[in-house]
Amino acid sequence: MARDAVAADVPEAPAEPAAGVLRSALLRWDTALLVVLAAVVVLAGVLVEGFASGRNLQFLLLDVIAIALIALPLTLIVITGEIDLSVASTLGLCSAVMGQLWVAGLPLELVVVLVVGLGALLGAVNAVFVTKFALPSLAVTIGTLAAYRGLAFVVLGDQAVADFPFRWTDAASSTVADGAVPWAAVVAIALAVVFGVVLHATPFGRSLYAMGNNAEAAAFAGIRVARAKSWLFVASGAVAGLAGVYWTLRFASARADNAAGLELAVVAAVLLGGVSIFGGRGTLPGVLLGVLLLGAVRNALQLADVAADTLNVVTGGLLIASVVVPNAVVLARARWRRRGRAA
Amino acid sequence: MSTQPKRTLRLGLIATTVAVVLVSAACGGTTRGSEDDANPAGDRATGQADPDAPLAEGLDVAFLPKQVNNPYFTVADGGGKSATEEFKGRYKEVGPSEAGASSQVSYINTLSQQQTDVIATSANDPNAICGALNSARQAGAKVVTFDSDTKPECRDVFVNQATAEGIAANQVELIAAQIGGEGKIAILSATPNATNQNAWIELMRAELAKPEHSRIELVAVAYGNDEDQKSFQETQGLLRSYPDLKGIVSPTTVGVAAAARYLSGSEHKGKVALTGLGTPNQMREFVKDGTVEVFALWNPADLGYLAAYAGAALASGRITGAEGEKFTAGRLGEYTIGADGVIVLGPPTVFDQGNIDQFDF
């Protein structure tokens, strides 16, 4: 795999313990993100009128919650070396089904439970193809990306279901103590803590890094790779279903085309957060910082009246930078070390 | 090792359940229609209109189209720009690069954060932007929708490009003139379940039932599904099935352009009349080569122009959006607000060889 290109310094630095290098590198990326995020916030606060207000913070958070939610399980998946590109389509299908179930007269509480369950089921389909048939997740989830979106249109067509009770749609954007922090963000933070603990404080979490670095070796070490990956895809589907519920209520509109294309934003946030697309590397706090950084940059540029197309260029540039900068650092460090040895 | 994943997975399951419970915790037994979901922010037309109030200068007017870089909206927003310059406001256009249902929401939030005086928007989804528009209105913005409306309680006025009656009457009039008021005609529509198309077709039937059109016979309605190729084939099919067809009406921009392309390359060119709703840029070559004599569409520049003036009148306190109020929209003259805060632009603009080069959209 081409992953050596990214993490080249890890196996080739026998002088230091590999884990130590890895950990400090991760710390450095997270720290760098934090510094950049702080700089963006301070700069935008000073330069962009309207950025530094509670109301704007609320808007910013409401805009990134769906991305943040979906990014949580996706982080774990990418760390194992897999990917799930069907997340936004899962969200859309769940939204469409939510609309139909509500039209059919089911109580909304039950609809929510069913929709999250449906998300888990859709994730399980991915899991079966990836683990039982040993197909590459990239191919499988590109397939289900198309299939789930298609199904969403079969379920709801180009119609929209909008007559959800105001109490519920209002709850989707209501804030804690009428401040700036939406309740939905509290739910997202709670889930982030759960996923963070699973990834960083359990043997299961450590086994995910092992799978990402070398799935075969992980299997020999007794890690049940297929089972672990299956659960991750199920979790990804369930969370995408939950994000579908949030999306539908936030915009008071169940539609088959909801969140179309959102998978790119989520993958961008995960990669910007320092997760290696080749697996084995990344942290959950890093990903959350990546989500916030992308959200803050977009929000600030939008307030500064930067056109949507320029905005997309900036987002893409950030993403490329997030891949190029760590590699450049690795290369520079290797060259410096070589020069040091020669002298 | 093998028990560890299990425990963690159980954790994951619990987490998901917790999340679901958190989401549904606040509510008990909400079923469709079980509660009054009246929107408290939805009271429209509050306050008094002062028809003599001067039009305010220096208003911040923002146009938020369905999608930026869409030629139709570029022209419509351009109309808004020239109106804004006339009443000495500050114009800008912002918007998403893709026409997703909810993609306009963050732009509305931004405009409300910027204390914009007038937001003129065309809704991608009537419901998705409703909440954001209402919070912008609470922050002091006046909201005008044009081309595509949101729910009436989420905006101050809606500038409608045309009424269904106006379009139906116009289309019948155009085809009748071209075929000399006599002969078989067909309609080439979009999809069989397109709401506006079906409304127009019904009204056109009613129009054709009038005594002055008694010698015109509507023999078929074909559906091109707003796909170029299907519309092309359906046109071909109509002419095979009805060799004595005198004219085709296609009230959809995709259909009329495809039908014109077929006719221009066939023996029927110049013999079978074609009219409909199309854009000048699509139809220019067919008007010039004699395939099409006249067709119609509302003028999007006028639509944007009127929307900007309506917004300025609202922001200046001249109107509140209530039925019966009047205001003047620059060169377009006086308009009266109808029921539900709807302002109708007027009859469609008719394009022919004489004027088509004055339009670029």
Interface residues (C-beta under 8 A of the other chain):
Chain A: E49 G50 S53 R55 N56 F59 D63 W102 V103 G105 L106 P107 L108 E109 V112 V113 V116 A120 A160 A162 D163 F164 P165 F166 R167 W168 T169 D170 A171 S173 V187 A190 L191 V194 F195 V197 V198 T202 P203 F204 G205 S207 A221 G222 I223 R224 R227 A228 W231 A235 A238 V239 L242 V245 Y246 W247 R250 F251 A252 S253 R255 D257 N258 A259 A260 G261 R298 N299 Q302 L303 D305 A307 A308 D309 L311 N312
Chain B: M1 S2 Q4 P5 R7 T8 L9 L11 G12 A15 T16 V18 A19 V20 L22 V23 S24 A26 C27 G28 G29 T30 T31 R32 S34 E35 D37 A38 N39 P40 V68 N69 K92 V94 G95 P96 S97 E98 G100 A101 S102 V105 S106 Y107 N109 T110 Q113 Q114 Q115 D125 P126 N127 A128 C130 G131
